[in-house]
Amino acid sequence: MATEKRVMNCIMCPMGCELTVTLDGGKFVSVTGNTCPRGAKYAQDEVTAPKRMLTSTVRIKGGFLPLLPVVSKTVMPKGKVLEAARALRSVEVQAPVKAGDVVVADILGTGVDIIASRNMAAKN
Ligand code: SF4
């Protein structure tokens, strides 16, 4: 099998260590350049099952602003992020909303909830 090297920056903290991942036949073999174990885990996930946070907005009815910022509660499969963002376009919630309230549970069957990232009071 062909050996391949991929260079990437770790995004788990502001140090942004440059990681070099070795793959053999597309399978993870090793990583160098990480300063801590989180970087090794990130590199392995990134080449096998990459994940990302989703941040977006949804419409809110009766709120003092027209849009409510939302975020995924945890990272989700990178390949589902765009589809999830599209699904959020048809979501509308009712004010008031508290930061952390679940806006969409288990979006697209990923097991990840989309939650409000701020409070939004009802307009008077
Ligand atoms: S490897 Fe560790 S120290 Fe380096 S960027 Fe990643 S989390 Fe930060």
Backbone and ligand atoms as CSV (ligand in chain L), in Angstrom:
chain,resi,resn,atom,element,x,y,z
A,1,MET,N,N,0.837,-1.191,0.000
A,1,MET,CA,C,0.000,0.000,0.000
A,1,MET,C,C,0.880,1.251,0.000
A,2,ALA,N,N,0.357,2.313,-0.586
A,2,ALA,CA,C,1.120,3.557,-0.700
A,2,ALA,C,C,1.100,4.324,0.617
A,3,THR,N,N,2.270,4.804,0.996
A,3,THR,CA,C,2.368,5.640,2.184
A,3,THR,C,C,2.174,7.092,1.770
A,4,GLU,N,N,1.411,7.811,2.578
A,4,GLU,CA,C,1.087,9.204,2.268
A,4,GLU,C,C,1.307,10.034,3.524
A,5,LYS,N,N,1.773,11.272,3.330
A,5,LYS,CA,C,1.914,12.177,4.479
A,5,LYS,C,C,0.988,13.369,4.267
A,6,ARG,N,N,0.299,13.771,5.334
A,6,ARG,CA,C,-0.560,14.962,5.261
A,6,ARG,C,C,-0.138,15.920,6.352
A,7,VAL,N,N,-0.016,17.182,5.969
A,7,VAL,CA,C,0.363,18.217,6.934
A,7,VAL,C,C,-0.870,19.056,7.231
A,8,MET,N,N,-1.090,19.308,8.498
A,8,MET,CA,C,-2.249,20.108,8.914
A,8,MET,C,C,-1.911,20.834,10.207
A,9,ASN,N,N,-2.670,21.859,10.500
A,9,ASN,CA,C,-2.502,22.546,11.774
A,9,ASN,C,C,-3.548,22.065,12.757
A,10,CYS,N,N,-3.119,21.799,13.953
A,10,CYS,CA,C,-4.062,21.422,15.011
A,10,CYS,C,C,-4.895,22.649,15.363
A,11,ILE,N,N,-6.209,22.470,15.499
A,11,ILE,CA,C,-7.095,23.589,15.815
A,11,ILE,C,C,-7.660,23.477,17.237
A,12,MET,N,N,-7.046,22.595,18.037
A,12,MET,CA,C,-7.603,22.368,19.368
A,12,MET,C,C,-7.197,23.424,20.394
A,13,CYS,N,N,-6.193,24.234,20.080
A,13,CYS,CA,C,-5.835,25.343,20.975
A,13,CYS,C,C,-5.091,26.381,20.155
A,14,PRO,N,N,-4.878,27.566,20.714
A,14,PRO,CA,C,-4.278,28.645,19.917
A,14,PRO,C,C,-2.833,28.398,19.476
A,15,MET,N,N,-2.158,27.404,20.026
A,15,MET,CA,C,-0.772,27.154,19.596
A,15,MET,C,C,-0.691,26.729,18.130
A,16,GLY,N,N,-1.713,26.050,17.650
A,16,GLY,CA,C,-1.778,25.683,16.232
A,16,GLY,C,C,-0.593,24.864,15.754
A,17,CYS,N,N,-0.192,23.867,16.499
A,17,CYS,CA,C,0.959,23.030,16.129
A,17,CYS,C,C,0.796,22.459,14.716
A,18,GLU,N,N,1.901,22.401,13.979
A,18,GLU,CA,C,1.861,21.802,12.644
A,18,GLU,C,C,2.049,20.294,12.785
A,19,LEU,N,N,1.069,19.552,12.332
A,19,LEU,CA,C,1.059,18.099,12.490
A,19,LEU,C,C,1.354,17.442,11.149
A,20,THR,N,N,2.133,16.394,11.194
A,20,THR,CA,C,2.369,15.591,9.993
A,20,THR,C,C,1.819,14.194,10.256
A,21,VAL,N,N,0.827,13.822,9.473
A,21,VAL,CA,C,0.159,12.539,9.659
A,21,VAL,C,C,0.647,11.575,8.580
A,22,THR,N,N,0.996,10.380,8.985
A,22,THR,CA,C,1.378,9.340,8.023
A,22,THR,C,C,0.222,8.359,7.876
A,23,LEU,N,N,-0.144,8.109,6.623
A,23,LEU,CA,C,-1.214,7.164,6.307
A,23,LEU,C,C,-0.631,6.060,5.445
A,24,ASP,N,N,-1.159,4.886,5.600
A,24,ASP,CA,C,-0.750,3.768,4.739
A,24,ASP,C,C,-2.016,3.180,4.139
A,25,GLY,N,N,-2.146,3.300,2.827
A,25,GLY,CA,C,-3.372,2.827,2.175
A,25,GLY,C,C,-4.594,3.538,2.705
A,26,GLY,N,N,-4.440,4.808,3.045
A,26,GLY,CA,C,-5.566,5.594,3.559
A,26,GLY,C,C,-5.832,5.399,5.032
A,27,LYS,N,N,-5.062,4.523,5.684
A,27,LYS,CA,C,-5.284,4.268,7.115
A,27,LYS,C,C,-4.250,5.007,7.961
A,28,PHE,N,N,-4.714,5.549,9.078
A,28,PHE,CA,C,-3.843,6.283,9.994
A,28,PHE,C,C,-2.733,5.383,10.532
A,29,VAL,N,N,-1.495,5.902,10.478
A,29,VAL,CA,C,-0.357,5.157,11.029
A,29,VAL,C,C,0.234,5.903,12.224
A,30,SER,N,N,0.569,7.191,12.020
A,30,SER,CA,C,1.214,7.929,13.104
A,30,SER,C,C,1.079,9.427,12.863
A,31,VAL,N,N,1.414,10.179,13.894
A,31,VAL,CA,C,1.420,11.642,13.782
A,31,VAL,C,C,2.645,12.174,14.513
A,32,THR,N,N,3.225,13.219,13.956
A,32,THR,CA,C,4.326,13.924,14.628
A,32,THR,C,C,3.998,15.415,14.629
A,33,GLY,N,N,4.669,16.148,15.493
A,33,GLY,CA,C,4.512,17.604,15.545
A,33,GLY,C,C,3.559,18.062,16.619
A,34,ASN,N,N,2.819,17.138,17.220
A,34,ASN,CA,C,1.883,17.526,18.280
A,34,ASN,C,C,2.638,17.715,19.584
A,35,THR,N,N,2.231,18.772,20.311
A,35,THR,CA,C,2.853,19.058,21.602
A,35,THR,C,C,2.156,18.306,22.727
A,36,CYS,N,N,0.914,17.893,22.478
A,36,CYS,CA,C,0.169,17.200,23.541
A,36,CYS,C,C,-0.722,16.129,22.919
A,37,PRO,N,N,-1.303,15.253,23.739
A,37,PRO,CA,C,-2.121,14.149,23.201
A,37,PRO,C,C,-3.368,14.614,22.459
A,38,ARG,N,N,-3.880,15.810,22.790
A,38,ARG,CA,C,-5.075,16.295,22.089
A,38,ARG,C,C,-4.789,16.442,20.600
A,39,GLY,N,N,-3.573,16.848,20.269
A,39,GLY,CA,C,-3.205,17.012,18.862
A,39,GLY,C,C,-3.191,15.678,18.132
A,40,ALA,N,N,-2.721,14.638,18.805
A,40,ALA,CA,C,-2.701,13.307,18.188
A,40,ALA,C,C,-4.119,12.818,17.923
A,41,LYS,N,N,-4.996,13.035,18.893
A,41,LYS,CA,C,-6.401,12.623,18.734
A,41,LYS,C,C,-7.044,13.422,17.598
A,42,TYR,N,N,-6.782,14.738,17.564
A,42,TYR,CA,C,-7.350,15.580,16.500
A,42,TYR,C,C,-6.891,15.070,15.132
A,43,ALA,N,N,-5.590,14.792,14.993
A,43,ALA,CA,C,-5.048,14.360,13.700
A,43,ALA,C,C,-5.682,13.041,13.262
A,44,GLN,N,N,-5.809,12.114,14.201
A,44,GLN,CA,C,-6.400,10.819,13.850
A,44,GLN,C,C,-7.850,10.985,13.431
A,45,ASP,N,N,-8.615,11.781,14.186
A,45,ASP,CA,C,-10.020,12.029,13.820
A,45,ASP,C,C,-10.115,12.734,12.468
A,46,GLU,N,N,-9.205,13.677,12.243
A,46,GLU,CA,C,-9.280,14.487,11.030
A,46,GLU,C,C,-9.088,13.640,9.765
A,47,VAL,N,N,-8.272,12.615,9.837
A,47,VAL,CA,C,-8.054,11.784,8.645
A,47,VAL,C,C,-8.997,10.581,8.580
A,48,THR,N,N,-9.699,10.295,9.666
A,48,THR,CA,C,-10.610,9.145,9.632
A,48,THR,C,C,-12.078,9.583,9.670
A,49,ALA,N,N,-12.429,10.479,10.586
A,49,ALA,CA,C,-13.822,10.931,10.715
A,49,ALA,C,C,-13.820,12.389,11.163
A,50,PRO,N,N,-13.546,13.319,10.235
A,50,PRO,CA,C,-13.428,14.731,10.635
A,50,PRO,C,C,-14.726,15.289,11.201
A,51,LYS,N,N,-14.597,16.135,12.192
A,51,LYS,CA,C,-15.760,16.721,12.868
A,51,LYS,C,C,-15.572,18.232,12.994
A,52,ARG,N,N,-16.692,18.943,13.051
A,52,ARG,CA,C,-16.669,20.397,13.192
A,52,ARG,C,C,-17.840,20.855,14.052
A,53,MET,N,N,-17.695,22.043,14.647
A,53,MET,CA,C,-18.823,22.717,15.278
A,53,MET,C,C,-19.630,23.382,14.174
A,54,LEU,N,N,-20.906,23.577,14.415
A,54,LEU,CA,C,-21.759,24.340,13.497
A,54,LEU,C,C,-22.237,25.581,14.236
A,55,THR,N,N,-22.033,26.738,13.648
A,55,THR,CA,C,-22.627,27.971,14.178
A,55,THR,C,C,-23.482,28.569,13.072
A,56,SER,N,N,-24.655,29.038,13.440
A,56,SER,CA,C,-25.559,29.594,12.441
A,56,SER,C,C,-26.588,30.463,13.160
A,57,THR,N,N,-27.681,30.771,12.469
A,57,THR,CA,C,-28.789,31.504,13.077
A,57,THR,C,C,-30.098,30.851,12.618
A,58,VAL,N,N,-31.146,31.051,13.405
A,58,VAL,CA,C,-32.489,30.653,12.976
A,58,VAL,C,C,-33.413,31.849,13.205
A,59,ARG,N,N,-34.536,31.863,12.503
A,59,ARG,CA,C,-35.506,32.942,12.685
A,59,ARG,C,C,-36.185,32.784,14.049
A,60,ILE,N,N,-36.500,33.921,14.648
A,60,ILE,CA,C,-37.199,33.893,15.939
A,60,ILE,C,C,-38.397,34.833,15.869
A,61,LYS,N,N,-39.529,34.284,16.306
A,61,LYS,CA,C,-40.788,35.028,16.267
A,61,LYS,C,C,-40.957,35.761,17.594
A,62,GLY,N,N,-41.245,37.053,17.513
A,62,GLY,CA,C,-41.527,37.822,18.727
A,62,GLY,C,C,-40.289,38.201,19.513
A,63,GLY,N,N,-39.106,37.999,18.949
A,63,GLY,CA,C,-37.885,38.371,19.650
A,63,GLY,C,C,-37.523,39.822,19.372
A,64,PHE,N,N,-36.645,40.389,20.180
A,64,PHE,CA,C,-36.269,41.785,19.924
A,64,PHE,C,C,-35.277,41.901,18.768
A,65,LEU,N,N,-34.751,40.761,18.290
A,65,LEU,CA,C,-33.987,40.708,17.040
A,65,LEU,C,C,-34.655,39.652,16.148
A,66,PRO,N,N,-34.474,39.722,14.830
A,66,PRO,CA,C,-35.147,38.759,13.949
A,66,PRO,C,C,-34.475,37.396,13.872
A,67,LEU,N,N,-33.200,37.326,14.282
A,67,LEU,CA,C,-32.461,36.066,14.174
A,67,LEU,C,C,-31.851,35.692,15.520
A,68,LEU,N,N,-31.847,34.400,15.794
A,68,LEU,CA,C,-31.272,33.871,17.036
A,68,LEU,C,C,-29.991,33.107,16.700
A,69,PRO,N,N,-28.831,33.489,17.257
A,69,PRO,CA,C,-27.616,32.709,17.024
A,69,PRO,C,C,-27.711,31.330,17.679
A,70,VAL,N,N,-27.297,30.311,16.952
A,70,VAL,CA,C,-27.336,28.938,17.461
A,70,VAL,C,C,-25.988,28.261,17.206
A,71,VAL,N,N,-25.765,27.191,17.933
A,71,VAL,CA,C,-24.504,26.461,17.806
A,71,VAL,C,C,-24.780,24.982,18.073
A,72,SER,N,N,-23.963,24.108,17.493
A,72,SER,CA,C,-24.112,22.699,17.825
A,72,SER,C,C,-23.562,22.483,19.238
A,73,LYS,N,N,-24.226,21.619,19.991
A,73,LYS,CA,C,-23.816,21.399,21.387
A,73,LYS,C,C,-22.429,20.763,21.445
A,74,THR,N,N,-22.127,19.946,20.459
A,74,THR,CA,C,-20.815,19.306,20.363
A,74,THR,C,C,-20.393,19.327,18.893
A,75,VAL,N,N,-19.199,18.828,18.613
A,75,VAL,CA,C,-18.788,18.689,17.218
A,75,VAL,C,C,-19.684,17.661,16.534
A,76,MET,N,N,-19.813,17.791,15.217
A,76,MET,CA,C,-20.618,16.861,14.428
A,76,MET,C,C,-19.814,16.445,13.210
A,77,PRO,N,N,-20.230,15.381,12.514
A,77,PRO,CA,C,-19.476,14.968,11.329
A,77,PRO,C,C,-19.369,16.123,10.334
A,78,LYS,N,N,-18.162,16.384,9.879
A,78,LYS,CA,C,-17.918,17.515,8.970
A,78,LYS,C,C,-18.818,17.428,7.737
A,79,GLY,N,N,-19.045,16.219,7.242
A,79,GLY,CA,C,-19.861,16.026,6.052
A,79,GLY,C,C,-21.335,16.364,6.242
A,80,LYS,N,N,-21.761,16.559,7.485
A,80,LYS,CA,C,-23.170,16.876,7.757
A,80,LYS,C,C,-23.382,18.356,8.060
A,81,VAL,N,N,-22.311,19.108,8.177
A,81,VAL,CA,C,-22.432,20.495,8.639
A,81,VAL,C,C,-23.232,21.353,7.653
A,82,LEU,N,N,-22.924,21.262,6.357
A,82,LEU,CA,C,-23.642,22.084,5.370
A,82,LEU,C,C,-25.114,21.713,5.307
A,83,GLU,N,N,-25.381,20.412,5.316
A,83,GLU,CA,C,-26.766,19.940,5.260
A,83,GLU,C,C,-27.544,20.405,6.494
A,84,ALA,N,N,-26.896,20.378,7.633
A,84,ALA,CA,C,-27.540,20.831,8.869
A,84,ALA,C,C,-27.806,22.336,8.800
A,85,ALA,N,N,-26.858,23.089,8.261
A,85,ALA,CA,C,-27.048,24.540,8.123
A,85,ALA,C,C,-28.235,24.821,7.214
A,86,ARG,N,N,-28.362,24.043,6.152
A,86,ARG,CA,C,-29.507,24.219,5.236
A,86,ARG,C,C,-30.818,23.910,5.970
A,87,ALA,N,N,-30.820,22.854,6.762
A,87,ALA,CA,C,-32.036,22.466,7.490
A,87,ALA,C,C,-32.461,23.569,8.461
A,88,LEU,N,N,-31.494,24.304,8.996
A,88,LEU,CA,C,-31.817,25.359,9.962
A,88,LEU,C,C,-32.527,26.537,9.313
A,89,ARG,N,N,-32.429,26.658,7.986
A,89,ARG,CA,C,-33.100,27.770,7.296
A,89,ARG,C,C,-34.618,27.715,7.459
A,90,SER,N,N,-35.159,26.525,7.647
A,90,SER,CA,C,-36.620,26.416,7.751
A,90,SER,C,C,-37.093,26.376,9.208
A,91,VAL,N,N,-36.170,26.613,10.142
A,91,VAL,CA,C,-36.536,26.553,11.560
A,91,VAL,C,C,-36.907,27.955,12.054
A,92,GLU,N,N,-37.993,28.025,12.821
A,92,GLU,CA,C,-38.357,29.286,13.473
A,92,GLU,C,C,-38.747,28.953,14.905
A,93,VAL,N,N,-38.225,29.703,15.846
A,93,VAL,CA,C,-38.551,29.477,17.250
A,93,VAL,C,C,-39.333,30.674,17.767
A,94,GLN,N,N,-39.895,30.509,18.938
A,94,GLN,CA,C,-40.708,31.566,19.554
A,94,GLN,C,C,-39.947,32.155,20.736
A,95,ALA,N,N,-39.845,33.467,20.787
A,95,ALA,CA,C,-39.231,34.137,21.945
A,95,ALA,C,C,-40.176,34.020,23.146
A,96,PRO,N,N,-39.675,34.039,24.358
A,96,PRO,CA,C,-38.262,34.180,24.744
A,96,PRO,C,C,-37.515,32.846,24.680
A,97,VAL,N,N,-36.207,32.956,24.523
A,97,VAL,CA,C,-35.340,31.783,24.477
A,97,VAL,C,C,-34.154,32.055,25.401
A,98,LYS,N,N,-33.712,31.008,26.087
A,98,LYS,CA,C,-32.524,31.141,26.951
A,98,LYS,C,C,-31.328,30.469,26.290
A,99,ALA,N,N,-30.152,31.004,26.518
A,99,ALA,CA,C,-28.919,30.374,26.018
A,99,ALA,C,C,-28.883,28.930,26.508
A,100,GLY,N,N,-28.629,28.007,25.598
A,100,GLY,CA,C,-28.568,26.592,25.970
A,100,GLY,C,C,-29.856,25.849,25.676
A,101,ASP,N,N,-30.961,26.574,25.416
A,101,ASP,CA,C,-32.211,25.893,25.048
A,101,ASP,C,C,-32.001,25.109,23.754
A,102,VAL,N,N,-32.580,23.914,23.694
A,102,VAL,CA,C,-32.456,23.099,22.484
A,102,VAL,C,C,-33.403,23.655,21.414
A,103,VAL,N,N,-32.838,23.996,20.275
A,103,VAL,CA,C,-33.596,24.544,19.145
A,103,VAL,C,C,-33.993,23.410,18.201
A,104,VAL,N,N,-33.068,22.509,17.931
A,104,VAL,CA,C,-33.359,21.301,17.137
A,104,VAL,C,C,-32.629,20.147,17.832
A,105,ALA,N,N,-33.384,19.130,18.245
A,105,ALA,CA,C,-32.775,17.957,18.881
A,105,ALA,C,C,-32.315,16.976,17.798
A,106,ASP,N,N,-31.156,16.399,17.991
A,106,ASP,CA,C,-30.670,15.305,17.132
A,106,ASP,C,C,-30.766,15.673,15.644
A,107,ILE,N,N,-30.134,16.771,15.287
A,107,ILE,CA,C,-30.294,17.245,13.907
A,107,ILE,C,C,-29.769,16.209,12.909
A,108,LEU,N,N,-30.579,15.900,11.927
A,108,LEU,CA,C,-30.275,14.943,10.862
A,108,LEU,C,C,-29.869,13.568,11.395
A,109,GLY,N,N,-30.317,13.248,12.589
A,109,GLY,CA,C,-29.992,11.945,13.165
A,109,GLY,C,C,-28.529,11.799,13.552
A,110,THR,N,N,-27.853,12.927,13.740
A,110,THR,CA,C,-26.422,12.877,14.091
A,110,THR,C,C,-26.205,12.641,15.579
A,111,GLY,N,N,-27.280,12.799,16.358
A,111,GLY,CA,C,-27.130,12.702,17.807
A,111,GLY,C,C,-26.693,14.019,18.431
A,112,VAL,N,N,-26.588,15.054,17.610
A,112,VAL,CA,C,-26.117,16.363,18.093
A,112,VAL,C,C,-27.297,17.336,18.131
A,113,ASP,N,N,-27.455,18.004,19.281
A,113,ASP,CA,C,-28.501,19.019,19.405
A,113,ASP,C,C,-27.968,20.377,18.960
A,114,ILE,N,N,-28.871,21.170,18.374
A,114,ILE,CA,C,-28.553,22.567,18.075
A,114,ILE,C,C,-29.174,23.396,19.186
A,115,ILE,N,N,-28.354,24.251,19.808
A,115,ILE,CA,C,-28.836,25.013,20.964
A,115,ILE,C,C,-28.679,26.515,20.719
A,116,ALA,N,N,-29.479,27.289,21.438
A,116,ALA,CA,C,-29.359,28.747,21.373
A,116,ALA,C,C,-28.042,29.153,22.008
A,117,SER,N,N,-27.342,30.084,21.381
A,117,SER,CA,C,-26.065,30.501,21.966
A,117,SER,C,C,-26.183,31.825,22.718
A,118,ARG,N,N,-27.395,32.367,22.824
A,118,ARG,CA,C,-27.598,33.551,23.663
A,118,ARG,C,C,-29.056,33.606,24.104
A,119,ASN,N,N,-29.316,34.433,25.101
A,119,ASN,CA,C,-30.699,34.685,25.506
A,119,ASN,C,C,-31.342,35.595,24.474
A,120,MET,N,N,-32.633,35.431,24.274
A,120,MET,CA,C,-33.372,36.360,23.427
A,120,MET,C,C,-34.728,36.602,24.085
A,121,ALA,N,N,-34.891,37.792,24.634
A,121,ALA,CA,C,-36.150,38.147,25.283
A,121,ALA,C,C,-37.201,38.440,24.226
A,122,ALA,N,N,-38.458,38.367,24.645
A,122,ALA,CA,C,-39.546,38.765,23.737
A,122,ALA,C,C,-39.588,40.287,23.678
A,123,LYS,N,N,-39.915,40.828,22.515
A,123,LYS,CA,C,-40.036,42.291,22.456
A,123,LYS,C,C,-41.360,42.707,23.052
A,124,ASN,N,N,-41.348,43.869,23.678
A,124,ASN,CA,C,-42.561,44.333,24.359
A,124,ASN,C,C,-43.501,45.028,23.398
L,1,SF4,S1,S,-1.118,19.617,19.719
L,1,SF4,FE1,FE,-1.794,20.279,21.741
L,1,SF4,S2,S,-0.592,22.140,22.118
L,1,SF4,FE2,FE,-0.509,21.773,19.903
L,1,SF4,S3,S,-2.220,22.956,19.045
L,1,SF4,FE3,FE,-2.962,20.881,19.417
L,1,SF4,S4,S,-3.912,21.006,21.438
L,1,SF4,FE4,FE,-2.580,22.781,21.226
